């Protein structure tokens, strides 16, 4: 199936032919990964972005966050998308396995996140602060 978000073919070309990301898998930090497992992670990002982020892009623009009684109110689809993002381990995708991360090469982590940005930049922006904070804490 061809995605309307990004070209998987072009993304694979960039990662594995132009940037030779597969060569990183020979480094001790990334030896637990294979190209096939990276492709599965990218396919998971594509599926989640397509199924959970893209469908509410217009709705989240039409129903912007609002403050009610001291609480921020969002459409429920945002919470569902963000919960799935977190449960998939994507917040800590680049972190060490010993602290719950996937120890992905940064280039793969960012390529996976590109699917979410292409699907719904507004909802994809929510986990950025958490990712930044987790990077700070891990360092």
C-alpha positions as CSV (number, residue, x, y, z in Angstrom):
1,X,0.0,0.0,0.0
2,X,1.3,3.4,-0.9
3,X,1.2,5.9,1.9
4,X,-0.2,9.4,1.4
5,X,2.1,10.7,4.2
6,X,5.6,9.8,3.0
7,X,7.2,7.6,0.5
8,X,8.5,4.5,2.2
9,X,10.6,3.7,-0.8
10,X,12.3,7.1,-0.7
11,X,12.8,6.9,3.1
12,X,14.4,3.4,2.7
13,X,16.6,4.8,-0.1
14,X,17.7,7.7,2.1
15,X,18.4,5.5,5.2
16,X,19.9,2.4,3.7
17,X,21.5,3.4,0.4
18,X,22.4,7.1,0.6
19,X,23.2,7.3,4.4
20,X,24.2,3.6,4.7
21,X,22.5,3.3,8.1
22,X,23.0,-0.4,8.0
23,X,26.7,0.2,8.6
24,X,25.9,1.5,12.0
25,X,24.6,-1.9,13.0
26,X,28.2,-3.1,13.1
27,X,28.9,-0.8,16.0
28,X,28.6,-2.3,19.5
29,X,25.8,0.1,20.6
30,X,23.5,-1.1,17.7
31,X,24.5,-4.8,17.4
32,X,21.2,-5.9,18.8
33,X,19.4,-4.5,15.7
34,X,19.1,-5.8,12.1
35,X,18.0,-4.0,9.0
36,X,14.8,-6.1,9.2
37,X,14.1,-5.0,12.7
38,X,14.6,-1.4,11.8
39,X,12.2,-1.8,8.9
40,X,9.6,-3.3,11.3
41,X,10.0,-0.3,13.6
42,X,9.6,2.1,10.7
43,X,6.6,0.2,9.4
44,X,5.1,0.4,12.9
45,X,5.6,4.2,13.0
46,X,4.0,4.4,9.6
47,X,1.0,2.4,10.7
48,X,0.5,4.3,13.9
49,X,0.9,7.6,12.2
50,X,-1.6,6.6,9.5
51,X,-4.2,5.0,11.9
52,X,-3.9,7.2,15.0
53,X,-2.4,10.6,14.1
54,X,-3.6,11.4,10.6
55,X,-7.4,10.8,11.1
56,X,-7.8,13.6,13.6
57,X,-5.5,16.2,12.0
58,X,-8.3,18.4,10.7
59,X,-10.4,17.8,13.9
60,X,-7.6,18.9,16.2
61,X,-7.2,22.1,14.1
62,X,-10.9,22.8,14.3
63,X,-11.1,22.0,18.1
64,X,-8.0,23.6,19.5
65,X,-7.0,22.9,23.1
66,X,-8.9,25.1,25.6
67,X,-8.7,25.8,29.3
68,X,-11.8,24.8,31.3
69,X,-11.8,25.0,35.0
70,X,-8.0,25.0,35.2
71,X,-7.8,21.9,33.0
72,X,-6.6,21.7,29.4
73,X,-9.3,20.0,27.2
74,X,-8.2,18.2,24.0
75,X,-10.2,16.0,21.7
76,X,-10.0,12.4,22.9
77,X,-8.2,11.1,19.8
78,X,-5.1,13.0,20.9
79,X,-4.9,11.1,24.1
80,X,-5.4,7.8,22.3
81,X,-2.6,8.6,19.8
82,X,-0.2,9.8,22.5
83,X,-0.9,6.7,24.7
84,X,-0.1,4.4,21.8
85,X,3.1,6.4,21.0
86,X,4.3,6.0,24.6
87,X,3.3,2.3,24.9
88,X,5.2,1.6,21.7
89,X,8.3,2.8,23.4
90,X,8.9,5.7,21.0
91,X,9.5,8.3,23.7
92,X,12.7,6.5,24.7
93,X,13.5,5.0,21.3
94,X,17.0,6.3,21.2
95,X,17.8,5.6,24.9
96,X,19.9,2.8,26.2
97,X,18.1,-0.6,26.5
98,X,19.0,-0.8,30.2
99,X,16.8,2.3,31.0
100,X,13.9,1.1,28.8
101,X,14.9,2.4,25.4
102,X,15.3,0.7,22.1
103,X,18.8,2.0,21.5
104,X,18.0,3.0,18.0
105,X,20.4,5.0,15.9
106,X,19.3,8.6,15.9
107,X,18.8,8.7,12.2
108,X,16.3,5.8,12.5
109,X,14.6,7.4,15.5
110,X,14.1,10.7,13.5
111,X,13.0,8.9,10.4
112,X,10.3,7.1,12.4
113,X,9.2,10.4,13.9
114,X,8.9,11.9,10.4
115,X,5.8,9.7,9.9
116,X,4.1,11.3,12.9
117,X,5.0,14.8,11.8
118,X,3.7,14.1,8.3
119,X,0.5,12.7,9.7
120,X,-0.3,15.4,12.2
121,X,2.3,18.0,13.2
122,X,0.1,19.3,16.1
123,X,-0.3,16.0,17.8
124,X,3.2,14.9,17.1
125,X,4.4,18.1,18.9
126,X,3.1,16.9,22.2
127,X,5.7,14.2,22.9
128,X,8.6,16.5,22.0
129,X,8.8,18.1,25.4
130,X,8.7,14.6,27.1
131,X,11.4,13.3,24.7
132,X,13.5,16.4,25.4
133,X,13.1,15.9,29.2
134,X,13.9,12.2,29.0
135,X,17.1,13.1,27.0
136,X,18.1,15.6,29.7
137,X,17.5,13.1,32.5
138,X,19.3,10.3,30.7
139,X,22.4,12.5,30.3
